[in-house]
């Protein structure tokens, strides 16, 4: 029996198996509830304590919501990729030469599902040969 955090190798990249762990429906719903709470904070920040005035239409509200969603997505992906990259340690076997090489990282354009390229986020860029 596989534990909750055990890797499931289903993705293949460059001929190498990549581990995946799916969040449960309950975990995803908890994330949605947390983001919804942040939405209330964003509205207060954008429109003040009293919320949007009567001269603010739905399109303007939607614009604020979309800007918040972009920022939340970028922040979550930056944090997740940075934390994941730190798990690699300083050296890993190089996929090209097989030797132990120093792990490096670069700033790369952030590309999320269903979005055009926006912002920049840290992504583990591969190994630096030594």
Rosetta blueprint (number, residue, H / E / L):
1 X L
2 X L
3 X L
4 X L
5 X L
6 X L
7 X L
8 X E
9 X E
10 X E
11 X E
12 X E
13 X E
14 X L
15 X L
16 X E
17 X E
18 X E
19 X E
20 X E
21 X L
22 X L
23 X L
24 X L
25 X H
26 X H
27 X H
28 X H
29 X H
30 X H
31 X H
32 X H
33 X H
34 X H
35 X H
36 X H
37 X H
38 X H
39 X H
40 X H
41 X H
42 X H
43 X H
44 X H
45 X H
46 X H
47 X H
48 X L
49 X L
50 X L
51 X L
52 X L
53 X L
54 X L
55 X L
56 X L
57 X L
58 X H
59 X H
60 X H
61 X H
62 X H
63 X H
64 X H
65 X H
66 X H
67 X H
68 X H
69 X H
70 X H
71 X H
72 X H
73 X H
74 X H
75 X H
76 X H
77 X H
78 X H
79 X H
80 X H
81 X H
82 X H
83 X H
84 X H
85 X H
86 X H
87 X L
88 X L
89 X L
90 X L
91 X E
92 X E
93 X E
94 X L
95 X L
96 X L
97 X L
98 X L
99 X L
100 X E
101 X E
102 X E
103 X E
104 X E
105 X E
106 X E
107 X E
108 X E
109 X E
110 X E
111 X L
112 X L
113 X L
114 X L
115 X L
116 X L
117 X L
118 X E
119 X E
120 X E
121 X E
122 X E
123 X E
124 X E
125 X E
126 X E
127 X E
128 X E
129 X L
130 X L
